[in-house]
Amino acid sequence: MDYSKLIDEETWAFIRATDAAYPADAVDLDSAGQRRVYDAMCRVFHRPYATRPVDHQIAGVPVRDFAGDAPAVVYLHGGGFVVGGLNSHDDVCAEIAAATGLRVVLVDYRLSPEHRHPAALEDCLAVVRALGDVVLVGDSAGGNLCAAVAAQVPVRGQVLIYPGLGGDVDRGSYLTHAHAPMLTRADVLFYAGIRHGGEVPAPDPTVSPLLGDFTGLPPTVAFGAECDPLCDDAEAYAARARAAGGRAVSFTEAGLVHGYLRARHSVGRARDSFGRIVAAVSALAKGDWPYGG
């Protein structure tokens, strides 16, 4: 794959800045060390915000709560189920809240390897059940959790951002983009192993939502990054939801890489995609479907 043609210079600058803050050997650190490095990397791209969120608990789960109108947006962060939390994605949530006027609740779910699956999912389900009518938004591992929650609890809609949904790792984008910048196929397999304590789980739709029943799912807008082994998962999920009679659409963001939300202020393509993400959140919250069909 010739990434010199697919990826523009703005995105390469973002990749280089990420690599400088998050070296490849960070995966050799223990979980606490990985989290320190990841949080430090996120701070490189973190944007200050003027609002004052409240940190508290919902159903016993820590959250960072940005005030706004109903319905609430529940944001489930990425990080391979191992890293990330209230300080890694709060600026994204602040900007969603500011742009939409909606309440945004960032969930600090339990992480692996200390807490294996289904601990993270149980936390997310608890928050959503306590809040009731919500729109789900999640990136990467958080997109996986959104889809798993939406299969069990009625929600108003969901927005999935470069989600990993359990696609076949031996075909499609998992092979075409196996060595993509920012996330490789080997990385995907590594983090999947940590989630399950190194064991290979039996087929399970709460782990791999692409294996689940697609009937009755909420309206879904999924975003895949073109240069990402996970890219095909977004399109596959939307296609199966439509085949089951649901409303779903996917966008493949040209030339973008996994983790591009952090580039939304420095890369034009990422900025445009974030605009589409915010518009999707707003539309689903209103009960609108501006995508035809």
C-alpha positions in Angstrom: 0.0 0.0 0.0 1.5 3.3 -1.1 0.6 5.6 1.9 2.8 8.4 0.4 -0.1 8.9 -2.1 -3.1 8.1 0.1 -2.0 10.3 3.1 -1.5 14.0 2.8 1.3 16.0 4.4 -0.9 17.4 7.2 -1.8 13.8 8.3 1.8 12.7 8.1 2.7 15.6 10.4 0.1 14.3 12.8 1.5 10.7 12.5 5.0 11.9 13.2 3.9 13.9 16.3 2.0 10.9 17.6 5.0 8.6 17.0 7.2 11.0 18.9 4.9 11.0 21.9 4.0 7.3 21.8 7.0 5.2 20.8 6.4 1.7 19.3 8.0 0.0 22.3 5.3 1.4 24.7 3.5 -1.9 24.2 6.3 -3.5 26.2 5.5 -1.5 29.3 3.1 -2.7 32.0 -0.5 -1.4 31.8 0.3 1.5 34.1 3.2 2.5 32.0 1.2 2.2 28.8 -1.5 4.5 30.3 1.1 7.1 31.4 2.5 7.2 27.9 -0.9 7.3 26.2 -2.2 10.1 28.5 1.0 12.1 27.8 0.5 11.6 24.1 -3.1 12.7 24.3 -2.0 15.9 26.1 0.1 16.8 23.1 -3.1 17.2 21.1 -5.5 18.2 23.9 -7.4 21.4 23.4 -8.5 23.5 26.4 -12.2 24.2 26.9 -14.1 26.8 28.8 -16.9 24.7 30.2 -16.7 23.2 33.7 -17.8 19.5 33.6 -18.7 17.7 36.8 -16.9 14.4 37.8 -19.2 12.1 39.6 -20.6 8.6 39.4 -23.6 7.2 37.5 -24.7 3.7 38.6 -21.4 3.5 40.5 -19.3 4.2 37.4 -17.1 7.3 37.2 -18.1 9.8 34.5 -17.2 13.3 33.4 -20.5 15.1 32.8 -20.8 18.1 30.4 -24.1 20.0 31.0 -26.5 20.4 28.2 -29.9 19.6 26.8 -31.5 16.1 26.6 -31.1 13.6 25.2 -27.8 12.8 26.8 -24.9 11.8 24.6 -22.9 8.9 26.2 -19.3 8.9 25.0 -17.3 5.7 25.2 -13.6 6.3 24.6 -11.1 4.4 22.6 -7.8 2.9 23.8 -7.8 -0.8 23.0 -9.7 -1.5 26.3 -6.4 -0.9 28.0 -5.7 2.8 28.0 -7.7 6.1 28.0 -10.2 7.6 30.4 -11.6 10.9 31.6 -8.5 12.9 30.6 -7.9 11.4 27.1 -11.1 12.3 25.4 -12.7 15.0 27.5 -11.8 17.8 25.0 -13.6 15.8 22.2 -16.7 15.6 24.5 -16.5 19.3 25.4 -16.5 20.2 21.7 -19.4 17.9 20.9 -21.4 19.5 23.8 -20.5 23.0 22.6 -21.5 22.3 19.0 -24.7 20.4 19.7 -25.9 22.0 23.0 -26.4 18.5 24.3 -25.4 17.0 27.6 -22.3 14.7 27.0 -21.4 12.0 29.6 -17.9 10.5 29.2 -17.7 7.1 30.8 -14.6 5.9 32.7 -15.2 2.2 32.3 -12.9 -0.4 33.8 -9.9 -1.4 31.8 -8.0 -4.6 30.9 -6.0 -6.5 31.9 -7.1 -5.8 35.5 -10.7 -6.1 34.5 -11.4 -8.6 31.7 -14.4 -8.6 29.4 -17.3 -8.1 30.2 -16.3 -5.6 32.9 -16.1 -2.6 30.5 -19.4 -3.5 28.8 -21.1 -3.9 32.2 -20.1 -0.4 33.2 -21.3 1.1 29.9 -24.6 -0.8 30.2 -25.1 0.4 33.7 -24.6 4.1 32.7 -26.9 3.9 29.7 -29.6 2.1 31.6 -29.5 4.7 34.4 -29.7 7.6 31.9 -32.4 6.1 29.7 -32.9 7.9 26.4 -29.4 8.5 25.0 -27.3 8.8 21.8 -24.2 6.6 21.9 -20.9 7.8 20.5 -17.6 5.9 20.6 -14.3 5.7 18.9 -12.2 2.5 18.3 -12.7 0.2 21.3 -15.5 2.6 22.4 -17.3 2.0 19.1 -17.2 -1.7 19.9 -18.7 -1.0 23.2 -21.4 1.2 21.7 -22.5 -1.5 19.3 -22.5 -4.1 22.1 -24.6 -1.8 24.3 -27.0 -1.0 21.4 -27.7 -4.7 20.9 -29.0 -5.0 24.5 -30.5 -1.6 25.4 -32.8 0.6 23.4 -31.1 3.9 22.5 -32.0 6.8 20.2 -29.0 6.2 17.9 -25.3 5.6 17.7 -22.3 7.1 16.0 -19.3 4.7 15.6 -15.9 6.2 14.9 -13.3 3.9 13.4 -14.8 1.0 15.4 -13.3 -2.4 15.9 -16.3 -4.7 15.6 -14.8 -8.1 15.2 -14.3 -8.4 11.5 -12.4 -11.2 9.9 -8.7 -10.4 10.5 -7.7 -12.6 7.5 -9.4 -10.6 4.8 -10.2 -7.1 3.5 -8.8 -4.0 5.2 -7.2 -6.2 7.9 -4.8 -7.4 5.2 -4.7 -4.4 2.9 -3.9 -2.1 5.7 -2.1 -4.6 8.0 0.9 -2.2 8.3 -0.9 1.1 8.4 0.4 4.0 10.3 -1.1 4.5 13.8 -2.6 1.0 14.0 -1.5 -2.3 12.5 -3.2 -5.7 12.3 -0.7 -7.0 14.9 -1.8 -4.2 17.3 -5.4 -5.2 16.9 -4.6 -8.8 17.8 -2.4 -7.7 20.7 -5.1 -5.6 22.3 -7.7 -8.3 21.7 -5.5 -10.7 23.6 -5.2 -8.4 26.6 -9.0 -8.0 26.8 -9.3 -11.7 27.4 -6.2 -12.4 29.4 -4.4 -14.0 26.5 -7.2 -16.5 25.8 -9.0 -16.8 22.5 -12.7 -16.2 23.3 -15.4 -18.3 21.8 -17.5 -16.4 19.2 -19.4 -13.9 21.2 -21.4 -10.9 19.8 -20.7 -8.9 23.0 -17.1 -9.1 21.9 -17.6 -9.0 18.2 -20.8 -7.2 17.4 -20.6 -8.2 13.7 -21.6 -11.7 14.9 -24.8 -10.5 16.5 -28.4 -10.2 15.6 -29.0 -7.0 13.6 -32.7 -6.8 14.0 -34.1 -3.8 15.9 -30.8 -1.8 16.1 -31.0 1.9 16.5 -30.2 4.3 13.6 -26.5 4.1 13.1 -23.8 6.3 11.5 -20.4 4.7 11.2 -17.1 6.3 10.2 -14.1 4.3 9.0 -10.7 5.6 8.3 -9.4 4.5 4.9 -5.8 3.8 6.1 -6.8 1.6 9.0 -7.1 -2.2 9.3 -10.4 -1.7 11.0 -11.9 0.3 8.1 -14.1 -2.5 6.7 -15.8 -3.1 10.0 -17.8 0.2 9.8 -19.1 -0.5 6.3 -19.9 -4.2 7.1 -21.8 -3.2 10.3 -23.9 -0.6 8.4 -24.6 -3.0 5.6 -25.8 -5.7 7.9 -28.0 -3.3 9.8 -29.6 -2.1 6.6 -30.1 -5.7 5.4 -32.0 -6.4 8.7 -34.3 -3.5 8.0 -32.6 -0.8 10.0 -31.3 2.7 9.2 -27.6 2.8 8.9 -25.0 4.5 6.8 -21.2 4.4 6.7 -18.5 6.8 5.6 -15.0 5.9 4.7 -12.9 8.9 5.4 -10.3 9.2 2.6 -6.6 9.3 3.5 -7.3 9.3 7.3 -5.8 7.0 9.9 -6.9 5.4 13.1 -7.0 8.0 15.9 -7.7 10.9 13.6 -10.0 12.6 16.2 -6.9 14.0 17.8 -6.0 15.7 14.5 -9.3 17.5 14.1 -7.6 20.9 14.7 -4.5 20.3 12.6 -5.7 18.2 9.6 -8.3 19.5 7.2 -9.7 16.0 6.4 -10.0 15.2 10.1 -11.7 18.6 10.7 -14.2 17.9 8.0 -14.9 14.4 9.4 -15.4 15.7 12.9 -17.9 18.1 11.4 -19.8 15.1 9.9 -19.6 13.3 13.3 -21.1 16.3 15.2 -23.8 16.6 12.6 -24.7 13.0 12.9 -24.9 13.3 16.7 -27.2 16.3 16.4 -29.4 14.6 13.9 -29.8 11.4 15.8 -30.6 13.4 19.0 -33.4 15.1 17.1 -34.7 11.9 15.6 -33.8 13.1 12.1 -32.3 10.9 9.4 -30.7 13.1 6.7 -29.1 10.2 4.9 -31.9 9.0 2.7 -33.6 5.6 2.8 
